[in-house]
Amino acid sequence: MHNLAIALHKKGYHVTGSDDEIFEPAKGRLNHYGLLPPSPGWYPEKIKPSLDAVILGMHARKDNPELIKAGELGIRIYSFPEYLYEQTKNKKRIVIAGSHGKTTITSMIMHTLKNNGFSFDYMVGSIIEDFDTMVELRDENTLAVFEGDEYLTSPIDPRPKFHLYKPHIGLITGIAWDHMNVFPSFENYVEQFRIFTGMISEAVVFFEGDTTLAEIVESHKKDVDVYPYTAIPASAEGNQSVVTHLKTRIPLQVFGHHNMQNLAGAMKTCKLLGLSEENFLQAMTTFRGAAKRQEHLAGNDRHDVYLDFAHAPSKVKATTEAFRHQFPGKKLITCLELHTFSSLNAAFLPQYKNSLELADAAMVFYDPAVIEHKKLKMISPEQVKAAFNRKDLIVLRDREMVEPEIMKLKEPDSILLIMTSGNFSGLSLPDLAKHYIT
């Protein structure tokens, strides 16, 4: 939401906003642009008939006093994705969807387009090098690239966000059940992607190794052009991957089989936008990934520490496999935080079976206070061990024990891989990384 506020401010709009709490980096960035509310809280008196629109964030409540006031005054209320569509409805829209890899693929496409002189609107779910914001909207642009999240739109609109973008080109990476708090079964979750695929008007790019996805695309191929992809072959060399194209070796700064799938999907999409494979791969030599995706926190000649956003079972498994295959001669220590509603749900935990099996040592942390906050039934360390199907799994519930237990596992020539979509209940990961390598 704060990125959208900044994008609209840059566009010349008069933007105001409210929130009950604003954290960094949003707080500092809003302040830099003169958009930081003077005080936290909700002020319905600020909602006046002169407003053109109110844009509603996902975490507002239905009884929010400003939302109620806007409704009473008849002011147009948009959700975040609804407003992105409103701003780009006359542009060509490319939407990247899927249970995993969508941030990375969106970032790859954005990086390639920028490196080849394109100007375009965009929305992506992470900070990307050489892009000031995660949202950009300009009247003169004719192209828009959006990351298509399947989570719900707003407190008053239960549709998945990606159902509102109406893409011309849609890329789908794969389907692995997630967000069980709003999609109670795998079948219900799959149905959201079936609906999304039916909304694509020109071309579907998809990973053909996903049988569920392939079945969905098969039923729509009479209506749109279909472009399947698989992983681009690559060799692991140190902390890089090398692909060969037209007998030319091309070093990449991302690695892992899942990223070679991401690479193939992004390249296929960029070709539909008029770029050659050579254009794409040359741009990829300088692509370092989105923030918190294979992010190198610290390292020396004996130890390295990486941070990855992996949290859902398919992401955890793919990321662990990537690091195991990239660094076969080093001890791999994984530390995963369970933080999302699904991951902390006893009914969903078995989805993690064998996801950490390739790690030499594995640790899982969860905070009981987070479970209570989400109003879930408490889970035990024994349940977590059984779900992951790993008897030597270290399960921690106290943040203060994470670093000491990790240090016990430390060995020369080791990789520490931290995976989370949270923040380990406030644990400083940069400090942990620094201590690990000293």
N, C-alpha and C positions, 0 to 999 in steps of 0.2 A: 504493500500500500504506500509506503513512504517513497519507493522508487517511482510509482505512478504519479504521486504528488510532485516530485521533482521534474519528471518528464513533462507534465502539464504546465508547470511553472516556466520551464525553458521554452515552451511553446507560446508563452505570452498570456496564459490564463491566470486569473486571480484565484488562488487556491488557499483554502483554510481547512483545518481539521481538528479532530479531538481524539483523545485516547485516555484510558485510565492509567496506563503506564507506557512509557517509551524508553527502550533500552538502546545501548550502543550496538551497532554503529548508526542505527536510524536516528538517534537523538542528535548526534554531532552533525550528521549530513543534513538533516532538516534545519538545524540551526544555521549551518553555512549558507543555506539558500533563503534564510529569513522565514521559514515555514514552521518552525517549532512553536506549538501552542504555548501561550504565556503561563498556563498552569494546567495540570492534569485534571481529568474529570469530564463530565458531560454538562453542557450548557444549552438547554433547549431554546433560550432566548436568542442564541446566535443563528438559529434556523429561521430565516426570514423569506417572505415571498419573492424577494429579488434574486434568490439563488436560482441558477439554471438547473442544477442537479445536485443530488447527494449520491456519493459512491460509498457503498456499504462493504466493510471488511467482513471476512469470514468469522472473526471471533467476537463480533458484536452480538448482543442478545436481542431477542425479539422485543423485549420490554425496554430497550434502550430509549431514554427520554428524548434524545435528538431524533431518533428514527420515528418515534411516535409523532413528534411535532411535524416532521417532514410529511408524514402521511396525512395529518390533519390539514396541512396547507396545500396538499395536492402537488407537491414538488416531485418531479420525476426522480425515482430512486433506481439506481443502477447497481448491480453487483460488479465486482472487479472484472471478471471475464466478459460480462455483458457490455461494459464500457469500452474494453479493448476492441470488441467487435464493432461497436458504434463508431469508434475512431478509424477503423480500417475496413469498413464494409464495402468501400469502392476500390480496394486494393487486392492484389493477388496474395492469398494467405497460405502459408506453409505451416503445418502444425505437426509437431513431433510428439507422439504418444507412446505408451507402453509402461509396463510395470517396472522396468529398469532401463537405464541408459539414456533416458530422454534428455536429461540436462547435458550430458556429455555430447550427444549428437547435435543438439541445438547449438551448443558452444562451438562445435567443429564447423557447422554450416556458417554460423556468424563470423567466425575467424576467417574462413575461406572467402566469404563474400567481401569482407572488409579489406582483406589483402589483395583482392582483385578489383578494387575501386567501386564496389556497389554501395549505394546508400539505401537503407531499409529501416523499417520499423521492427521492433523486436520486444519480446518478453522472455526472460529466462530465469530459472530458479536458483541461480548462484552467481556470485561475483566472478567475472571473467577478465583476464588481463587485457588491457587496452580498451576496455569499455567502462565508461564512467558510472553508468547506472545499469540496473537490470531491466529497465523499461525505457524505450525510446519511441516517440511518436512525432512525426513531422508531416506537415501537409504535402510537401513536395515529393515524398516517397511514394512509390507505386507497389512496393513489395513489403510484406510483413512476415516475420518468422516468429512463431510462438511455441513455447514448450506447453504441451497439452496435458495438464494434470487431471486425473480422473476423480479427484476428491470433490466434495460437495461445493456448490457455488457460494451460498450465503445462508444465514440463519432463516431467511424467508424464501429460499429457492433451493430445493434439495437435488436439483439436477447436477450431474458431474460437470465440472468446469469445461472440459473439452467438448461438451455437447453444444456449446454456445458459439464456437469459432467458425463453423461452416467452412472448412478448408477446401481449397482447390487441390492442393497436394497434401496428402497425409502419409506420414511415416509411422509405422507401428513396430516396436522392437520385440515384443513378446508379451505373454500374459501369464502372470503368476499371482495367485490370490493375495490380496492385501486389503487393508482398511476394513477388517471384518466388523468394526463397529457400525459401519453404514452399508456394507455389502455382506450380509450374513452368510452367504454361501458362495462357493466358487462359480456356480452357474449364474447367480445374480451378478457377480463381478464380470464374468465373461459377456453377459448381455450388454453391459455398458460399452464395451468395445465393438460389439456387433452394431449397436446404434450409431456409434461414432463412425465406423467404416461406411455405413449407409449414407452418412452426411457428406462424404468426400465427393467432389464433383468432377475431378479430372483424372487424378492418378493416385494409386496406392503403392507405396514402397513398404515392403514388409520382410521380416526375417523368416525365411521359408523353413527353418528347422523347428519352428514351433507349430506342432500339429493342430492345436486348437485355433491358432491364428490363421493357419493355412486354410482350414475349413471355412472360417468366416470370409476370408478373401475370395475363396472359390465361389461362394454364393453371390458375390457382388461383381465378379469380373466382366459380366456383360454390360455393366453400366459405366465402368471406368477402365483406364489403362492400368495394368498390373506389372510391378517391377519387383521380383523377389531378389533377395541377397543372402549371401552367407559370409563367413569370416574371410578376410583377406589373409592369405598365407604370410607368415612372418617368422623370423628367427629372433630369439632372445639373446641380447648381447649387453651384459652389464645391467644398467638400469634403463636400457632403451630396447626398442624393437626395430628391426630392419625389414623393410619390404622391398621386393625387387619388381620394378616396372620397366618394361621394354629394355631389359638387361642393365638397368640403372639401379644401384643400391640406394635406398632412401631411408635414412635414420629417423626414427620417431621418438618423441619423448614420453609417449604413453605406451603401456604394455598390457599384456594379458589377452587371452582368447576373446573375452567379452568385448574388449576395446577394439579388437580387429573386426568384430561384428559391427560395432558402432561405426568404425571407420568405413566399412563397406556401405552401410546404410546412408551415411552422410555423403559419401562420394556419389552414390546413385542419385540422391536428391539434387546435389549440385550440378550433375550432368543435365537434369531436367530444367535447370535454370540457365543453361547455356555454357557451363564451364567444362573444360576437358579434365580427364583424369590427371593429366600432368599439372594443370592449374591447381587442382585439389591437393595432390600429394606434395607439391612444392610448398603450399601454404601449411600443410600439416607438419612440416619439419620444424616450424617455430611454435606449434601449438603445445602448450604445457598443461592443458586441462583446466577444468573449472575448479574453483576453490573447494577444498575438502574432498577432491577426487584424486587418489594417489598423491596427495600433497606431502612433500618431503619436509618434515618438521625439523630434523637435525640429523647429522651424520659425521662420521670420520672413517678412517680406514678399517675400523673393526666393527662399528655398529651403525645402524641406520634406524630412524623412527619415521613412520609414515602414518598419515591420518586419512581415513576414507569415510565417506558418508554412508557406506553400506549398513543397512539395518534390517531390511526384509530378508527372508531366507534365501531367495534366489540371488540377491545382491551379495550377501555374506559368503555364500558358496563360491560364486564367480570371482569375487575379490580375493578370497583365500587361495583359490586355485591359481589365479594370476601371479600372486607373489611367490607361491611355491614353485611354479614353473620358471619364473624369471630369475629366482635366486636359489637354484637347486643345491648349492654347496653350503648354504648358510642355515643356521637354526632359525626357524620361523616361530615367533611368539605372537599369538593373536589375543587381543583384549577387546571384547565386544560389550557395548552397553545396550541392554534392553530398555527401551524408552517409550516406544509408541504404544497406542492402545492395543493393537494386534499382538505385538511381541510380548506384552505383559499379560495376555489372556491365556489361561490354562488350556482352553480349547484349541488355541492357535499354536501353542508352543511346539507340538509334534512336527509342524512344518519345517522346523530347524534341524531335523534328523540328518546327521552326517555332514552338516554344512561346514564344520570346523575340522573334519577328519584329516586334512592334509597338513595341519599345523603340528609342529613338534611339541608345542605346549599351548594350551588354550585356557582362556579365562573369560568368564561372563560376570558382568556387574549389573545389578539393578537396585534401585532405591525403593524400599517399601513405602516411603512417603509419597512417591509418584503413583504407586498403585492405589493408595488410599485416595489421592487427589482425583484419580480417574474413576473412582468408585468401583473398582474391580475386586474380585475375590483374591485374597493373598495367595501367592505361590511360594513354594518352598524350594530350597536349594536342591533337594532330592528330585523334585519335579523337573527342574531345569536340567539336571544331569541326565535324567532318563530321556527327556525330550531330545537332547542333542546326541544321545546314544554314545556318550563318551565318559567312561568311568573315571578317568584322571582329570576331568574338567574341574577347574577351580572356580567356584561360585562365590562371589562376594556381594555383601549388601551394605557394607560400610565404606563410604568414599575414602576414608583415611587409610584403609587397608590396601587400596589399589596399588599405589606406588611401592610400598614395601614388598608386596607379593610379586610384583613385576621384577623388582631388583633381585629377588631370590632366583629368578629364572634366567637372569642375564648371563650370557656366555660370550667369549670372543667370536667374531664372525656371525653376528646375529642380526635379525631384522625384527623390530617390534612394529606390529601392525595394529593400530587402534581404529576400531570401527564404531561409529555412532552417528545418530541424527540428533543427539542431545548434547549435553556438556558435562557428563559425569557428575552431576549435582554440584557444579561449580569448581571442580578440580581444574587446575591450570595445566592444560596439556602441553603448552610450550615449555613450562618449567619441568614437567615430567620428562619431556624429550631431552632437555638439556642435561638433566641429572643422569639419564640413562646412558648417554654417550661419554660421560666424564668418568 
